[in-house]
Amino acid sequence: MKNKKLMSILLVSAILGTTLGTTAVSAADETSVSLWTWSPITRTAEKMIDAFEKANPDITIDYTNYNYNPEYLQALSAASASDNLADIVGLQPGSLTQTYSDYLIDLSDYAKAEWGDDWTSVYDNVTQSQLQLGNKDGDDGHYILPIETQDIYVEYNKTLFEQLGLRVPTTYDELVEVSKTLRDNGYAPLFFGGADGWQHVNLLLMCTSQISDTLFDECQNGEKAWTCDEMKQAMTNYKKLFDDGVMQDGSLSSTSYSDGTTLFLAGQAGMMLLGSWWAQEYTSEDVSDAVANWDYDYFYLPALEEGLSDSKAIGGVDFGYGITKNCENPDLAWKALVSFATGEGAQEIANDMNNHLSYPNIEPDTSAMVERDGLQNVVDEFNRSGKDIAAGLVNQRIAEPTIETAIQEAMQGLIGGTYSVDEATQHIQDAQDAL
C-alpha cells in the first residue's frame, strides 16, 4: 500500500509538472502515517507534527504540503481516481468534504470513544452545523475533525491610513472616498483576488449578511430562490464595489496569495479581504517592520446602501482532517488527529496564531512567541477576532460542490461583464434546480 502511495505522489507530481511537498516520502512501516494538506502553513504544520512525534516517538508523520489551488485540488482528484489518497487529508467542510466523502471513514465512533456521545456540543453552533454539511439524507457520519475556525473581514494597514490622514470607513461613501485617496496616492485600494473563487464566495457572503444573516443559507437550502429580490440586491451591491473603484483594477486576474499578500506586506495596498488567519504573519522568522510592529487591524464591510447593516462576522471551520479508507492503521491516524485538534499539536498551532482552534479553550502561549514591538497589538487583534467568533458567525460554507462552482462562475461573470445580475442569479438557480 505504501509503495502505491509513493507511486501516486510521483504520478501527481508528473501531472502537475512540479515537485510537490516539503518532505521526501519515507520508507513505509507500520508506525508511519501520511498526511496531505495545504493548511496550516508549512512552518506551523512542522511544529504541530514535531510536537506530536515528540509525544509519540514510535509514530512518524509523512507530511506533504501543497498550495491549495490548483495543486492540492488536482492532487486529491488524481489520487482519488487511482485509489491512492494519503492516510490523512485536509478538507474544508461542505462541498470539498462531500466531493471525497466516499473515500473517507466515519469518525463518529472514534470521537464518541474519545470525548463521549455529546462530543460535538463543545463546538460553536456554526462549527456544529458544518460538521455534517452536505451529508446525504440519512447519513449521520462525521468525515472530518475540525482543526481551525476563522472569522473573515477587511484587514487594513494602520500606518498607511495614518500617513494619508484616513480613518476606518463607517459608511459606504467613506469607503469609496478612502479607496479614491489610496488610488490617487499610488496604492491599491481594497485588494481583491478575483482569480480565486473563494474570494468571490466570501465577498458575496459579506453582501448577503448585510441584508439578512440567513439569506445565503436560505438560498442554498432551497428555502428561497437564488433569483429572489434580496439576492439580486446583494449582487447589485457586490458589483458596485468594483464599479465605484473600491477594488483594484484588474482584480479578476489577481490572486490573493501571493499577488495580494505580497503587495499588502510591502505596504502597497491599503486594505485586503482577509481574516483571523492573517495574524500568522507575525510569527514568521523574517518579517517587515510593519509586521514586527503589527501595523494592521480589521473592520467589517460598512453597509453598502442605506437601510442595511454592516457585514456580519462570517466564517466557520477553515479546515479539518479526515482519515481515508486507504489508511492501514486508522487508530494511529486518529491519535494524530486528536493531537492536532486538541492536544500538543493544537497548542503549536495556537502559538503560531495560525488561526483560532475549533476546539475551545486553547489559547496562544505568548511566552512561546517572538518578542517584538507589535506583540501586544497582534495578540489584541487575534483575541478580538476570537471574541467575534464566540459571539456567533454567519456560515461561510456551501454544501453542494456544484453550487459552489456556480456561485464562483456567476460572480466572476458578473464582474467580467458576461452576466447581468439577473443572469448571474439565474446561473446559480439553474445549478440548484439540477440537483
DOLO-426756 format. One record per residue (C-alpha): residue number from 0; residue in three letters; x, y, z. Coordinates in steps of 0.1 Angstrom, whole numbers, plus 2048, in hexadecimal, padded with zeros to 3 digits. Layout:
! DOLO-426756
[NUM,"ALA",[X,Y,Z]]
...
! end
This chain:
! DOLO-426756
[0,"MET",[800,800,800]]
[1,"LYS",[81C,818,809]]
[2,"ASN",[82D,811,7E8]]
[3,"LYS",[80D,819,7D6]]
[4,"LYS",[80C,83B,7E9]]
[5,"LEU",[82F,842,7DE]]
[6,"MET",[826,83B,7BA]]
[7,"SER",[807,851,7BD]]
[8,"ILE",[81B,86E,7CA]]
[9,"LEU",[834,86B,7AE]]
[10,"LEU",[818,868,795]]
[11,"VAL",[807,887,7A3]]
[12,"SER",[828,89A,7A2]]
[13,"ALA",[82D,890,77E]]
[14,"ILE",[80A,89B,775]]
[15,"LEU",[80F,8BD,785]]
[16,"GLY",[831,8C2,777]]
[17,"THR",[840,8CB,799]]
[18,"THR",[84E,8BB,7B8]]
[19,"LEU",[832,8BA,7D1]]
[20,"GLY",[837,8BB,7F7]]
[21,"THR",[851,8C6,80F]]
[22,"THR",[85F,8A4,81A]]
[23,"ALA",[869,884,809]]
[24,"VAL",[852,866,80C]]
[25,"SER",[862,850,826]]
[26,"ALA",[865,82A,824]]
[27,"ALA",[845,81A,830]]
[28,"ASP",[841,809,852]]
[29,"GLU",[824,801,869]]
[30,"THR",[829,820,87E]]
[31,"SER",[829,839,861]]
[32,"VAL",[80A,84E,859]]
[33,"SER",[809,864,839]]
[34,"LEU",[7F9,887,83A]]
[35,"TRP",[7F1,89C,81B]]
[36,"THR",[7E4,8BF,821]]
[37,"TRP",[7E7,8E4,818]]
[38,"SER",[7E1,8F0,83B]]
[39,"PRO",[7EF,8FA,853]]
[40,"ILE",[80B,90B,842]]
[41,"THR",[82B,8F7,840]]
[42,"ARG",[83E,906,85E]]
[43,"THR",[81F,901,874]]
[44,"ALA",[818,8DE,868]]
[45,"GLU",[83C,8D4,86E]]
[46,"LYS",[83A,8E1,892]]
[47,"MET",[818,8CF,896]]
[48,"ILE",[827,8AE,889]]
[49,"ASP",[847,8B1,89D]]
[50,"ALA",[833,8B5,8BD]]
[51,"PHE",[81F,896,8B5]]
[52,"GLU",[83E,882,8AD]]
[53,"LYS",[84F,88C,8CC]]
[54,"ALA",[831,881,8E1]]
[55,"ASN",[82F,861,8CB]]
[56,"PRO",[852,858,8C2]]
[57,"ASP",[847,837,8B3]]
[58,"ILE",[831,848,898]]
[59,"THR",[83E,85B,87A]]
[60,"ILE",[829,874,865]]
[61,"ASP",[832,874,840]]
[62,"TYR",[827,898,839]]
[63,"THR",[821,8A7,816]]
[64,"ASN",[817,8CB,812]]
[65,"TYR",[806,8DA,7F3]]
[66,"ASN",[7FB,8FB,7E7]]
[67,"TYR",[7D5,8F9,7E9]]
[68,"ASN",[7CB,903,7C6]]
[69,"PRO",[7D1,8F2,7AF]]
[70,"GLU",[7EC,8DB,7BC]]
[71,"TYR",[7DA,8CC,7DA]]
[72,"LEU",[7B8,8C9,7C9]]
[73,"GLN",[7C9,8B8,7AB]]
[74,"ALA",[7DD,8A1,7C2]]
[75,"LEU",[7BD,896,7D4]]
[76,"SER",[7AB,890,7B3]]
[77,"ALA",[7C7,87C,7A3]]
[78,"ALA",[7CE,867,7C2]]
[79,"SER",[7A9,85F,7C9]]
[80,"ALA",[7A5,854,7A5]]
[81,"SER",[7C1,83B,7AA]]
[82,"ASP",[7B7,832,7CD]]
[83,"ASN",[7D7,83F,7DC]]
[84,"LEU",[7CE,85A,7F4]]
[85,"ALA",[7E3,860,812]]
[86,"ASP",[7D9,853,834]]
[87,"ILE",[7CE,876,840]]
[88,"VAL",[7C2,892,829]]
[89,"GLY",[7BA,8B6,831]]
[90,"LEU",[797,8C0,826]]
[91,"GLN",[77F,8DD,82A]]
[92,"PRO",[75C,8D4,836]]
[93,"GLY",[740,8D3,81D]]
[94,"SER",[747,8D1,7F8]]
[95,"LEU",[76B,8C6,7FA]]
[96,"THR",[765,8AB,815]]
[97,"GLN",[746,89F,802]]
[98,"THR",[75B,89B,7E2]]
[99,"TYR",[770,881,7F4]]
[100,"SER",[759,873,80E]]
[101,"ASP",[757,852,7FD]]
[102,"TYR",[77D,84E,803]]
[103,"LEU",[77B,858,828]]
[104,"ILE",[773,844,847]]
[105,"ASP",[758,84F,85F]]
[106,"LEU",[76A,85E,87E]]
[107,"SER",[74B,85D,894]]
[108,"ASP",[754,83E,8A8]]
[109,"TYR",[778,84A,8AD]]
[110,"ALA",[76B,86C,8BA]]
[111,"LYS",[751,85D,8D1]]
[112,"ALA",[76B,846,8E0]]
[113,"GLU",[782,863,8E5]]
[114,"TRP",[76A,87E,8F2]]
[115,"GLY",[748,86E,8F8]]
[116,"ASP",[728,86C,8E4]]
[117,"ASP",[722,891,8E6]]
[118,"TRP",[745,899,8D9]]
[119,"THR",[739,8B3,8C0]]
[120,"SER",[729,8C9,8DB]]
[121,"VAL",[74A,8DA,8E3]]
[122,"TYR",[74B,8EB,8C2]]
[123,"ASP",[73A,90B,8B9]]
[124,"ASN",[719,909,8A6]]
[125,"VAL",[727,910,884]]
[126,"THR",[742,8F6,888]]
[127,"GLN",[729,8DC,893]]
[128,"SER",[713,8E3,875]]
[129,"GLN",[731,8E1,85D]]
[130,"LEU",[73D,8BF,86A]]
[131,"GLN",[722,8AD,855]]
[132,"LEU",[71C,8C8,83B]]
[133,"GLY",[711,8B8,81B]]
[134,"ASN",[70D,895,829]]
[135,"LYS",[6F4,880,815]]
[136,"ASP",[6D2,87B,825]]
[137,"GLY",[6D5,861,840]]
[138,"ASP",[6FA,864,843]]
[139,"ASP",[704,86D,866]]
[140,"GLY",[729,868,860]]
[141,"HIS",[745,880,869]]
[142,"TYR",[761,87F,84F]]
[143,"ILE",[778,89A,85C]]
[144,"LEU",[783,8A5,87E]]
[145,"PRO",[784,8CB,87F]]
[146,"ILE",[7A6,8DB,886]]
[147,"GLU",[7A3,900,880]]
[148,"THR",[786,919,880]]
[149,"GLN",[789,93B,870]]
[150,"ASP",[779,95E,86E]]
[151,"ILE",[779,971,84D]]
[152,"TYR",[77C,997,84A]]
[153,"VAL",[78F,9B4,83B]]
[154,"GLU",[7B3,9B7,847]]
[155,"TYR",[7C3,9DA,843]]
[156,"ASN",[7E5,9EA,846]]
[157,"LYS",[7E3,A01,864]]
[158,"THR",[803,A14,85D]]
[159,"LEU",[7FA,A1A,839]]
[160,"PHE",[7D8,A27,844]]
[161,"GLU",[7E9,A3E,85D]]
[162,"GLN",[801,A4B,843]]
[163,"LEU",[7E5,A54,82B]]
[164,"GLY",[7CE,A62,846]]
[165,"LEU",[7B5,A46,842]]
[166,"ARG",[79D,A38,85B]]
[167,"VAL",[78C,A16,85B]]
[168,"PRO",[76D,A1B,845]]
[169,"THR",[74C,A17,857]]
[170,"THR",[735,A1E,839]]
[171,"TYR",[737,A14,814]]
[172,"ASP",[73E,A38,809]]
[173,"GLU",[75B,A39,821]]
[174,"LEU",[768,A18,813]]
[175,"VAL",[767,A25,7EF]]
[176,"GLU",[779,A45,7FA]]
[177,"VAL",[794,A31,80D]]
[178,"SER",[799,A1C,7ED]]
[179,"LYS",[79B,A3B,7D8]]
[180,"THR",[7B6,A4A,7EE]]
[181,"LEU",[7CA,A2A,7EE]]
[182,"ARG",[7C8,A28,7C8]]
[183,"ASP",[7D1,A4D,7C4]]
[184,"ASN",[7F1,A47,7D8]]
[185,"GLY",[7FB,A28,7C4]]
[186,"TYR",[7EF,A0D,7DB]]
[187,"ALA",[7D7,9F0,7D4]]
[188,"PRO",[7B6,9F7,7E7]]
[189,"LEU",[7A4,9D8,7F3]]
[190,"PHE",[7B8,9BB,7E3]]
[191,"PHE",[7A2,9A0,7D6]]
[192,"GLY",[7AF,97E,7C9]]
[193,"GLY",[795,97A,7AE]]
[194,"ALA",[7A7,95C,79E]]
[195,"ASP",[79F,949,7BE]]
[196,"GLY",[77C,93B,7BF]]
[197,"TRP",[77C,93B,7E5]]
[198,"GLN",[780,961,7E6]]
[199,"HIS",[760,965,7D2]]
[200,"VAL",[74D,94E,7EA]]
[201,"ASN",[75A,962,808]]
[202,"LEU",[751,984,7F9]]
[203,"LEU",[72F,978,7EF]]
[204,"LEU",[729,96C,813]]
[205,"MET",[733,98E,820]]
[206,"CYS",[719,99E,809]]
[207,"THR",[6FE,986,812]]
[208,"SER",[705,989,837]]
[209,"GLN",[6FD,9AE,835]]
[210,"ILE",[6D9,9A5,82A]]
[211,"SER",[6D4,986,840]]
[212,"ASP",[6E9,96E,854]]
[213,"THR",[6D7,951,845]]
[214,"LEU",[6D2,95C,821]]
[215,"PHE",[6EF,948,813]]
[216,"ASP",[6E5,928,825]]
[217,"GLU",[6C1,92C,81C]]
[218,"CYS",[6CB,92D,7F8]]
[219,"GLN",[6E2,90F,7F9]]
[220,"ASN",[6C9,8FB,80D]]
[221,"GLY",[6AE,902,7F3]]
[222,"GLU",[698,916,80B]]
[223,"LYS",[69C,935,7F4]]
[224,"ALA",[6A5,937,7CF]]
[225,"TRP",[6C7,944,7C6]]
[226,"THR",[6B3,95B,7AF]]
[227,"CYS",[6A1,96B,7CC]]
[228,"ASP",[6A1,991,7D0]]
[229,"GLU",[6B7,990,7EE]]
[230,"MET",[6D3,97D,7DC]]
[231,"LYS",[6D0,994,7BE]]
[232,"GLN",[6D4,9B1,7D6]]
[233,"ALA",[6F3,9A1,7E5]]
[234,"MET",[702,99B,7C3]]
[235,"THR",[6FB,9BE,7B8]]
[236,"ASN",[70E,9CB,7D6]]
[237,"TYR",[72A,9B3,7CF]]
[238,"LYS",[72E,9C0,7AC]]
[239,"LYS",[72F,9E5,7B6]]
[240,"LEU",[74E,9DE,7CC]]
[241,"PHE",[760,9D8,7AB]]
[242,"ASP",[74E,9F3,797]]
[243,"ASP",[755,A0E,7B2]]
[244,"GLY",[77B,A05,7B3]]
[245,"VAL",[77B,9F6,7D6]]
[246,"MET",[78D,9D8,7C8]]
[247,"GLN",[7AE,9DB,7B5]]
[248,"ASP",[7AF,9DB,78F]]
[249,"GLY",[7B5,9B9,77F]]
[250,"SER",[7A7,9A7,79E]]
[251,"LEU",[799,98A,78A]]
[252,"SER",[7BC,97F,77F]]
[253,"SER",[7CC,983,7A1]]
[254,"THR",[7D1,969,7BC]]
[255,"SER",[7CF,96F,7E1]]
[256,"TYR",[7ED,959,7E7]]
[257,"SER",[806,965,7DD]]
[258,"ASP",[7FC,984,7C8]]
[259,"GLY",[7E8,995,7E3]]
[260,"THR",[7FC,98B,802]]
[261,"THR",[81D,995,7F1]]
[262,"LEU",[80F,9B8,7EB]]
[263,"PHE",[7FF,9BA,80D]]
[264,"LEU",[81E,9B0,81F]]
[265,"ALA",[832,9C8,80B]]
[266,"GLY",[81B,9E5,815]]
[267,"GLN",[80E,9E9,7F2]]
[268,"ALA",[7EA,9E1,7F9]]
[269,"GLY",[7D4,9F2,813]]
[270,"MET",[7BB,9D7,819]]
[271,"MET",[7B5,9B2,812]]
[272,"LEU",[79A,998,816]]
[273,"LEU",[7AB,981,830]]
[274,"GLY",[7A2,974,852]]
[275,"SER",[7AD,967,873]]
[276,"TRP",[7C9,952,863]]
[277,"TRP",[7DC,972,85A]]
[278,"ALA",[7EB,973,87D]]
[279,"GLN",[801,956,873]]
[280,"GLU",[817,96F,860]]
[281,"TYR",[824,97C,881]]
[282,"THR",[833,95A,88B]]
[283,"SER",[849,957,86C]]
[284,"GLU",[86E,957,871]]
[285,"ASP",[877,974,85A]]
[286,"VAL",[85D,990,859]]
[287,"SER",[85A,9B3,84D]]
[288,"ASP",[858,9D1,866]]
[289,"ALA",[833,9D3,85F]]
[290,"VAL",[82E,9AF,86B]]
[291,"ALA",[846,9B2,888]]
[292,"ASN",[834,9D1,894]]
[293,"TRP",[813,9C1,889]]
[294,"ASP",[806,9E0,876]]
[295,"TYR",[7E6,9CE,86E]]
[296,"ASP",[7C2,9CB,87A]]
[297,"TYR",[7A0,9C2,86C]]
[298,"PHE",[77D,9CE,866]]
[299,"TYR",[75D,9C0,858]]
[300,"LEU",[751,9CC,836]]
[301,"PRO",[73A,9EA,83C]]
[302,"ALA",[716,9EA,830]]
[303,"LEU",[716,9EC,80A]]
[304,"GLU",[6F6,A00,809]]
[305,"GLU",[6DF,A12,821]]
[306,"GLY",[6C9,9FB,836]]
[307,"LEU",[6E1,9DE,837]]
[308,"SER",[6F8,9D4,854]]
[309,"ASP",[71E,9D0,853]]
[310,"SER",[72A,9AE,848]]
[311,"LYS",[729,994,864]]
[312,"ALA",[745,97E,870]]
[313,"ILE",[746,962,856]]
[314,"GLY",[759,941,858]]
[315,"GLY",[759,91F,869]]
[316,"VAL",[770,902,865]]
[317,"ASP",[78E,90C,850]]
[318,"PHE",[79A,8E8,84C]]
[319,"GLY",[798,8C6,85D]]
[320,"TYR",[7A9,8A4,858]]
[321,"GLY",[79A,884,84B]]
[322,"ILE",[7A7,861,84C]]
[323,"THR",[7A4,84F,82A]]
[324,"LYS",[79A,82B,824]]
[325,"ASN",[7BD,825,817]]
[326,"CYS",[7CB,829,83A]]
[327,"GLU",[7DA,808,846]]
[328,"ASN",[7D9,813,86B]]
[329,"PRO",[7BD,82B,872]]
[330,"ASP",[7C3,829,897]]
[331,"LEU",[7E5,839,893]]
[332,"ALA",[7D6,853,87B]]
[333,"TRP",[7BB,85B,894]]
[334,"LYS",[7D5,860,8AF]]
[335,"ALA",[7E6,87A,899]]
[336,"LEU",[7C5,88B,893]]
[337,"VAL",[7BE,88E,8B8]]
[338,"SER",[7E0,89E,8BD]]
[339,"PHE",[7DB,8B7,8A0]]
[340,"ALA",[7B8,8C0,8AC]]
[341,"THR",[7BA,8C1,8D2]]
[342,"GLY",[7DD,8B7,8DE]]
[343,"GLU",[801,8C0,8DB]]
[344,"GLY",[7FF,8C5,8B5]]
[345,"ALA",[7E1,8DD,8BA]]
[346,"GLN",[7F5,8F1,8D3]]
[347,"GLU",[810,8F7,8B9]]
[348,"ILE",[7F6,903,8A0]]
[349,"ALA",[7E9,91B,8BB]]
[350,"ASN",[80C,928,8C3]]
[351,"ASP",[812,930,89E]]
[352,"MET",[7F0,942,89D]]
[353,"ASN",[7EA,92F,87D]]
[354,"ASN",[7C5,933,884]]
[355,"HIS",[7AD,92C,8A0]]
[356,"LEU",[7AA,908,8AB]]
[357,"SER",[788,8F9,8A6]]
[358,"TYR",[78A,8E7,8C7]]
[359,"PRO",[784,901,8E3]]
[360,"ASN",[79B,90E,8FD]]
[361,"ILE",[7BC,909,8EB]]
[362,"GLU",[7CD,92B,8ED]]
[363,"PRO",[7EF,938,8E0]]
[364,"ASP",[80B,936,8F9]]
[365,"THR",[81B,958,8F4]]
[366,"SER",[83A,94C,907]]
[367,"ALA",[841,935,8EA]]
[368,"MET",[83D,951,8D0]]
[369,"VAL",[856,968,8C0]]
[370,"GLU",[85B,987,8D5]]
[371,"ARG",[856,9A5,8BE]]
[372,"ASP",[848,9C8,8C3]]
[373,"GLY",[827,9BE,8B4]]
[374,"LEU",[821,99F,8C9]]
[375,"GLN",[806,9AF,8DE]]
[376,"ASN",[7F6,9BE,8BF]]
[377,"VAL",[7F3,99D,8AD]]
[378,"VAL",[7E7,98A,8CB]]
[379,"ASP",[7CC,9A4,8D1]]
[380,"GLU",[7C0,9A1,8AD]]
[381,"PHE",[7C1,97C,8AF]]
[382,"ASN",[7AE,97A,8CF]]
[383,"ARG",[794,993,8C2]]
[384,"SER",[78D,97D,8A4]]
[385,"GLY",[78A,960,8BB]]
[386,"LYS",[76F,972,8CF]]
[387,"ASP",[75D,97A,8AE]]
[388,"ILE",[75D,955,8A6]]
[389,"ALA",[750,94C,8C8]]
[390,"ALA",[734,966,8C4]]
[391,"GLY",[727,954,8A5]]
[392,"LEU",[731,950,881]]
[393,"VAL",[71E,950,860]]
[394,"ASN",[725,92F,84F]]
[395,"GLN",[73E,932,832]]
[396,"ARG",[73C,90E,825]]
[397,"ILE",[728,900,809]]
[398,"ALA",[71B,8DD,80A]]
[399,"GLU",[71A,8D4,7E5]]
[400,"PRO",[739,8D5,7CF]]
[401,"THR",[725,8DE,7B0]]
[402,"ILE",[715,8FC,7C2]]
[403,"GLU",[737,909,7CE]]
[404,"THR",[744,907,7AA]]
[405,"ALA",[725,918,79C]]
[406,"ILE",[729,935,7B5]]
[407,"GLN",[74D,93A,7AC]]
[408,"GLU",[745,93A,787]]
[409,"ALA",[727,951,78C]]
[410,"MET",[73B,96B,79F]]
[411,"GLN",[759,96A,788]]
[412,"GLY",[740,96E,76B]]
[413,"LEU",[72E,98B,77C]]
[414,"ILE",[74F,99E,782]]
[415,"GLY",[75D,995,760]]
[416,"GLY",[73E,9A1,74E]]
[417,"THR",[732,980,73F]]
[418,"TYR",[714,97E,758]]
[419,"SER",[6FB,998,763]]
[420,"VAL",[6EE,995,787]]
[421,"ASP",[6CF,982,77A]]
[422,"GLU",[6E5,96A,766]]
[423,"ALA",[6FD,965,783]]
[424,"THR",[6E2,95B,79B]]
[425,"GLN",[6D1,945,781]]
[426,"HIS",[6F2,933,77A]]
[427,"ILE",[6F3,928,79F]]
[428,"GLN",[6CE,920,79F]]
[429,"ASP",[6D3,90A,781]]
[430,"ALA",[6EE,8F6,794]]
[431,"GLN",[6D6,8F4,7B2]]
[432,"ASP",[6BA,8E7,79D]]
[433,"ALA",[6D0,8CC,78E]]
[434,"LEU",[6D8,8BD,7B0]]
! end
